[in-house]
Amino acid sequence: MSSFTPSFTIRPAVKVAGAVRLPGDKSISHRYAMLAALATGVTTLRNFSPGADCAATLACLRALGLEIQQEGTTVTIAGRGPQLDPPNRELDCGNSGTTMRMLAGILAAQNFASRLAGDESLSRRPMARVIEPLSWMGAHISAPENLPPISIEGSALHGIDYKIPIASAQVKTCLLFAGLLASGETTIEEPSSTRDHGELALEAFGARIERGRNRVSIAGGQLLTAIDTDIPGDISSAAFFLAAAVILPQSSLIVEEVLLNPTRSAFLDVLSGMGARITMIQVEDHHGELRGTLKIEPGRLLGIKVSGARSAALIDELPVLAAIAPYTEEGIEIRDARELRFKESDRIAEVVANLRRMGATCEEFDDGMVVPGRQKLKGAVIHSADDHRIAMAFAVAALGAAGESTIDSAACVGISYPDFFTKLESIVER
């Protein structure tokens, strides 16, 4: 059955087995595409993410005058250098907050006006976190109540020294991109470390970055050079398959050519700490990004408390971690994760509501939740809230439940992984 159906039914499984190769990492795909636009020469990106979010980035870049060719998951982008063309229409970011926030950093430094808009969900997501520091750099940006759409009057930017109040890789990357196009030096300090794909991508295209503990600096005016590369498999998508393997006791799964960046591997550390057996094979470095093959087998699955910097590092994987908490021995507590309330949906509320629909007891907090272990889940109708990570997380939880579950609005997985349900069914044994 195609993943693009109004709903999808998940039947209980005995195990997952075999091997999976995942679509290209979404975070890297966004960043490489935007930097390719600013580079000199033609960039070739293989295994580019097929999700709707990255398609939105490509569509915006085309509207800014970029010549982009796509054949399957291979994308070629003829760079324009630091100056892009003015768009003749509003730039539609779809559901992609990553597109809107990071592209704002580039557009703020252009010599034309632009307007970034998105769908209903994106229009509820806060943008003050990029509007404020970009304004301090000299940008002219307006947005009603700091929500999309964002209107940008491009101008000459200057570097700043900025402390990000809430750890966010998107905000950091936005300011690094703006800093690249600004005069002087831009320095960004984070309260805790976040994924470093922006820094590594800039270095891959030839920029010089200075890095210290939770600090990164970039000098403006540097020119970028096109690259030719393969994008590793998306580790955030891998998390769903890894979670399925650890809750079904007879499983043995291979995940091939997946991203193993240390700032994104916290989920692997958590699963290993809880008792899963994970082996890394053939680890290689491409443009600073580690990739390799994983073998995962279940063990006695204990519990864990996730808080502080670890919550920021696991922000995309927290929904699936919470969804499998009932299968653990000791349960899972998640705190310091209020950022989850400002994603495609309020992920704290939606996870808690769906666990309760499946018969689990759990407690909701403003910044997280507690889900006790050793609970039996039952099949239920799962409300995805049109959020791809909620849909995928509960598809995994449903594999160990008693009875069938139905994921509503299942087509939302197309945001990041259009073939998710097909791939999941290909490794499930019943």
Solvent accessible surface area in square Angstrom, and as a share of the most:
residue,aa,sasa,rsa
1,M,165,0.74
2,S,64,0.41
3,S,3,0.02
4,F,121,0.50
5,T,31,0.18
6,P,118,0.74
7,S,46,0.29
8,F,12,0.05
9,T,61,0.35
10,I,0,0.00
11,R,116,0.42
12,P,49,0.31
13,A,15,0.12
14,V,66,0.38
15,K,52,0.22
16,V,0,0.00
17,A,26,0.20
18,G,43,0.41
19,A,55,0.42
20,V,1,0.01
21,R,138,0.50
22,L,5,0.02
23,P,19,0.12
24,G,1,0.01
25,D,0,0.00
26,K,24,0.10
27,S,12,0.08
28,I,3,0.01
29,S,0,0.00
30,H,1,0.00
31,R,4,0.02
32,Y,9,0.03
33,A,0,0.00
34,M,0,0.00
35,L,0,0.00
36,A,0,0.00
37,A,0,0.00
38,L,5,0.02
39,A,0,0.00
40,T,94,0.55
41,G,36,0.35
42,V,95,0.54
43,T,0,0.00
44,T,25,0.15
45,L,0,0.00
46,R,82,0.30
47,N,44,0.23
48,F,1,0.00
49,S,3,0.02
50,P,57,0.36
51,G,0,0.00
52,A,50,0.39
53,D,5,0.02
54,C,0,0.00
55,A,54,0.42
56,A,14,0.11
57,T,0,0.00
58,L,3,0.02
59,A,41,0.32
60,C,1,0.00
61,L,0,0.00
62,R,100,0.36
63,A,19,0.15
64,L,0,0.00
65,G,30,0.29
66,L,8,0.04
67,E,111,0.50
68,I,13,0.07
69,Q,108,0.48
70,Q,85,0.38
71,E,147,0.66
72,G,64,0.62
73,T,60,0.35
74,T,46,0.27
75,V,0,0.00
76,T,38,0.22
77,I,0,0.00
78,A,29,0.22
79,G,19,0.18
80,R,104,0.38
81,G,9,0.08
82,P,64,0.40
83,Q,76,0.34
84,L,4,0.02
85,D,51,0.26
86,P,87,0.55
87,P,22,0.14
88,N,146,0.75
89,R,129,0.47
90,E,76,0.34
91,L,0,0.00
92,D,84,0.44
93,C,0,0.00
94,G,23,0.22
95,N,16,0.08
96,S,1,0.01
97,G,2,0.02
98,T,17,0.10
99,T,0,0.00
100,M,0,0.00
101,R,8,0.03
102,M,0,0.00
103,L,0,0.00
104,A,1,0.01
105,G,0,0.00
106,I,1,0.01
107,L,0,0.00
108,A,0,0.00
109,A,21,0.16
110,Q,2,0.01
111,N,115,0.59
112,F,20,0.08
113,A,57,0.45
114,S,10,0.06
115,R,106,0.39
116,L,0,0.00
117,A,14,0.11
118,G,22,0.21
119,D,59,0.30
120,E,135,0.61
121,S,20,0.13
122,L,0,0.00
123,S,37,0.24
124,R,146,0.53
125,R,12,0.04
126,P,31,0.20
127,M,0,0.00
128,A,38,0.29
129,R,47,0.17
130,V,0,0.00
131,I,17,0.09
132,E,85,0.38
133,P,0,0.00
134,L,0,0.00
135,S,46,0.30
136,W,140,0.49
137,M,0,0.00
138,G,23,0.22
139,A,7,0.05
140,H,114,0.51
141,I,26,0.13
142,S,69,0.44
143,A,22,0.17
144,P,86,0.54
145,E,153,0.69
146,N,65,0.33
147,L,57,0.28
148,P,7,0.04
149,P,34,0.22
150,I,0,0.00
151,S,40,0.26
152,I,3,0.02
153,E,97,0.44
154,G,14,0.14
155,S,26,0.17
156,A,98,0.76
157,L,7,0.04
158,H,91,0.40
159,G,20,0.19
160,I,28,0.14
161,D,98,0.51
162,Y,11,0.04
163,K,138,0.59
164,I,7,0.03
165,P,102,0.64
166,I,98,0.50
167,A,19,0.15
168,S,16,0.10
169,A,14,0.11
170,Q,32,0.14
171,V,2,0.01
172,K,3,0.01
173,T,1,0.00
174,C,0,0.00
175,L,0,0.00
176,L,0,0.00
177,F,0,0.00
178,A,0,0.00
179,G,0,0.00
180,L,3,0.02
181,L,38,0.19
182,A,6,0.05
183,S,71,0.46
184,G,54,0.52
185,E,99,0.44
186,T,0,0.00
187,T,10,0.06
188,I,0,0.00
189,E,47,0.21
190,E,14,0.06
191,P,77,0.49
192,S,20,0.13
193,S,65,0.42
194,T,14,0.08
195,R,35,0.13
196,D,20,0.11
197,H,1,0.01
198,G,0,0.00
199,E,6,0.03
200,L,18,0.09
201,A,2,0.02
202,L,0,0.00
203,E,68,0.31
204,A,19,0.14
205,F,1,0.01
206,G,49,0.47
207,A,6,0.05
208,R,168,0.61
209,I,20,0.10
210,E,122,0.55
211,R,110,0.40
212,G,49,0.47
213,R,217,0.79
214,N,36,0.18
215,R,94,0.34
216,V,5,0.03
217,S,15,0.10
218,I,1,0.01
219,A,43,0.33
220,G,21,0.20
221,G,62,0.60
222,Q,23,0.10
223,L,132,0.65
224,L,5,0.03
225,T,88,0.51
226,A,24,0.18
227,I,17,0.08
228,D,90,0.46
229,T,7,0.04
230,D,60,0.31
231,I,2,0.01
232,P,4,0.03
233,G,1,0.01
234,D,7,0.03
235,I,4,0.02
236,S,3,0.02
237,S,2,0.02
238,A,0,0.00
239,A,1,0.00
240,F,2,0.01
241,F,0,0.00
242,L,0,0.00
243,A,0,0.00
244,A,0,0.00
245,A,0,0.00
246,V,6,0.03
247,I,16,0.08
248,L,6,0.03
249,P,109,0.69
250,Q,119,0.53
251,S,5,0.03
252,S,42,0.27
253,L,0,0.00
254,I,47,0.24
255,V,0,0.00
256,E,50,0.23
257,E,56,0.25
258,V,0,0.00
259,L,0,0.00
260,L,8,0.04
261,N,2,0.01
262,P,97,0.61
263,T,40,0.23
264,R,8,0.03
265,S,14,0.09
266,A,15,0.11
267,F,2,0.01
268,L,4,0.02
269,D,82,0.42
270,V,1,0.00
271,L,0,0.00
272,S,55,0.36
273,G,60,0.58
274,M,0,0.00
275,G,27,0.26
276,A,8,0.06
277,R,136,0.50
278,I,38,0.19
279,T,74,0.43
280,M,98,0.44
281,I,66,0.33
282,Q,138,0.61
283,V,70,0.40
284,E,89,0.40
285,D,89,0.46
286,H,70,0.31
287,H,75,0.33
288,G,35,0.33
289,E,4,0.02
290,L,57,0.28
291,R,12,0.04
292,G,1,0.01
293,T,16,0.10
294,L,0,0.00
295,K,73,0.31
296,I,0,0.00
297,E,49,0.22
298,P,14,0.09
299,G,26,0.25
300,R,162,0.59
301,L,12,0.06
302,L,55,0.28
303,G,16,0.15
304,I,38,0.19
305,K,115,0.49
306,V,0,0.00
307,S,41,0.26
308,G,38,0.37
309,A,59,0.45
310,R,99,0.36
311,S,0,0.00
312,A,30,0.23
313,A,29,0.22
314,L,1,0.00
315,I,24,0.12
316,D,18,0.09
317,E,6,0.03
318,L,1,0.00
319,P,2,0.01
320,V,1,0.00
321,L,0,0.00
322,A,0,0.00
323,A,0,0.00
324,I,0,0.00
325,A,0,0.00
326,P,1,0.01
327,Y,53,0.20
328,T,2,0.01
329,E,53,0.24
330,E,118,0.53
331,G,7,0.06
332,I,4,0.02
333,E,46,0.21
334,I,1,0.00
335,R,68,0.25
336,D,82,0.42
337,A,2,0.01
338,R,117,0.43
339,E,36,0.16
340,L,1,0.01
341,R,48,0.17
342,F,65,0.27
343,K,29,0.12
344,E,16,0.07
345,S,14,0.09
346,D,46,0.24
347,R,3,0.01
348,I,0,0.00
349,A,33,0.25
350,E,39,0.18
351,V,1,0.00
352,V,2,0.01
353,A,33,0.25
354,N,0,0.00
355,L,0,0.00
356,R,122,0.45
357,R,84,0.31
358,M,0,0.00
359,G,43,0.42
360,A,6,0.05
361,T,90,0.53
362,C,15,0.09
363,E,95,0.42
364,E,65,0.29
365,F,52,0.22
366,D,86,0.45
367,D,30,0.15
368,G,0,0.00
369,M,1,0.01
370,V,44,0.26
371,V,1,0.00
372,P,56,0.35
373,G,15,0.14
374,R,180,0.66
375,Q,31,0.14
376,K,188,0.80
377,L,6,0.03
378,K,112,0.47
379,G,22,0.21
380,A,20,0.15
381,V,86,0.49
382,I,0,0.00
383,H,75,0.34
384,S,0,0.00
385,A,43,0.34
386,D,93,0.48
387,D,0,0.00
388,H,1,0.01
389,R,12,0.04
390,I,0,0.00
391,A,0,0.00
392,M,0,0.00
393,A,0,0.00
394,F,0,0.00
395,A,0,0.00
396,V,0,0.00
397,A,0,0.00
398,A,0,0.00
399,L,0,0.00
400,G,32,0.30
401,A,5,0.04
402,A,76,0.59
403,G,39,0.37
404,E,102,0.46
405,S,1,0.01
406,T,39,0.23
407,I,0,0.00
408,D,44,0.23
409,S,43,0.28
410,A,0,0.00
411,A,40,0.31
412,C,15,0.09
413,V,0,0.00
414,G,7,0.07
415,I,25,0.13
416,S,6,0.04
417,Y,7,0.03
418,P,21,0.13
419,D,87,0.45
420,F,0,0.00
421,F,0,0.00
422,T,72,0.42
423,K,59,0.25
424,L,0,0.00
425,E,59,0.26
426,S,81,0.52
427,I,7,0.03
428,V,17,0.10
429,E,81,0.36
430,R,101,0.37
